[in-house]
Amino acid sequence: MKTFTVPTKENVTEANQAIFDTLQKKIGKVPNLYATMAYSKNALGAYLSLSSGPSSLSAKEKEVVNLAVSQANGCDYCLAAHTAIGKLNGFTDNQILEIRSGNVSFDAKYNALAALSKSFVENFGKASEEAVNNFFEVGYTNENLVDAIILIGDKTITNYLYAVTKVSIDFPAAPALPATVA
């Protein structure tokens, strides 16, 4: 399989160089997976527009989706990144493991959201009727469903990109799910 190296600022278009500068100022680095998107002159900007767009889901709810989807897709890079982001958003290590498992004991809404996200991935875009019903029963709306699906698509993009490129992970590794949680 082809080996992918992470492009440096000098190896990308001027537009992507400007995005690299913005990322460096905003988060202190250009994550390797984002830099890899810069192989395309359009992908990085398009992806960042999608991922930073407004949503009816809170920052914590977004991390629930990101963690559940990344776990279901087996993306070590995104699990590492979103474990770190999840902690920044106030989740504990144990809560993050529960979210990743798709079975959240500490919050009914997060449980329904994680289960829905996991069901979408595991059923190739066809969430189970039970997962959809539970999602609405805990108080989520049609708008929340649409925004969750957009976020699942967003995270699937990065999961797939990592699956092909296997760029080095530049976040602390996420712990494996214990057999009792998985």
Secondary structure by P-SEA (a helix, b strand, c coil): cccccccccccccaaaaaaaaaaaaacccccaaaaaacccccaaaaaaaaaaccccccaaaaaaaaaaaaaaaccaaaaaaaaaaaaaacccaaaaaaaaaccccccaaaaaaaaaaaaaaaacccccaaaaaaaaaacccaaaaaaaaaaaaaaaaaaaaaaccccccccccccccccccc
